[in-house]
């Protein structure tokens, strides 16, 4: 499994945890819910950066072909 797939899997796990924590706590502003949400946000940003880097590489390869 490559890095991107690992991150996507981790994000899916966090999404489930976030849903479960929000349901259990009954609040989206509970500190535990917010902590999980922030971790998911960080993963999303990392994934976006990976996608941007892949796109830049692709454009560079096509430009210099």
VENMO-V478852 format. One record per residue. RES is the residue in three letters. PHI is phi in whole degrees, 0 to 359 (none if undefined). Layout:
# VENMO-V478852
res->(RES & RES)
phi->(PHI & PHI)
This chain:
# VENMO-V478852
res->(UNK & UNK & UNK & UNK & UNK & UNK & UNK & UNK & UNK & UNK & UNK & UNK & UNK & UNK & UNK & UNK & UNK & UNK & UNK & UNK & UNK & UNK & UNK & UNK & UNK & UNK & UNK & UNK & UNK & UNK & UNK & UNK & UNK & UNK & UNK & UNK & UNK & UNK & UNK & UNK & UNK & UNK & UNK & UNK & UNK & UNK & UNK & UNK & UNK & UNK & UNK & UNK & UNK & UNK & UNK & UNK & UNK & UNK & UNK & UNK & UNK & UNK & UNK & UNK & UNK)
phi->(none & 281 & 302 & 296 & 294 & 297 & 294 & 296 & 295 & 299 & 296 & 297 & 298 & 295 & 299 & 294 & 299 & 298 & 300 & 296 & 294 & 296 & 295 & 292 & 276 & 71 & 206 & 278 & 256 & 297 & 305 & 294 & 296 & 296 & 296 & 294 & 299 & 295 & 297 & 296 & 301 & 297 & 296 & 298 & 297 & 299 & 296 & 296 & 295 & 300 & 296 & 297 & 298 & 297 & 295 & 298 & 299 & 298 & 295 & 297 & 296 & 287 & 289 & 265 & 276)
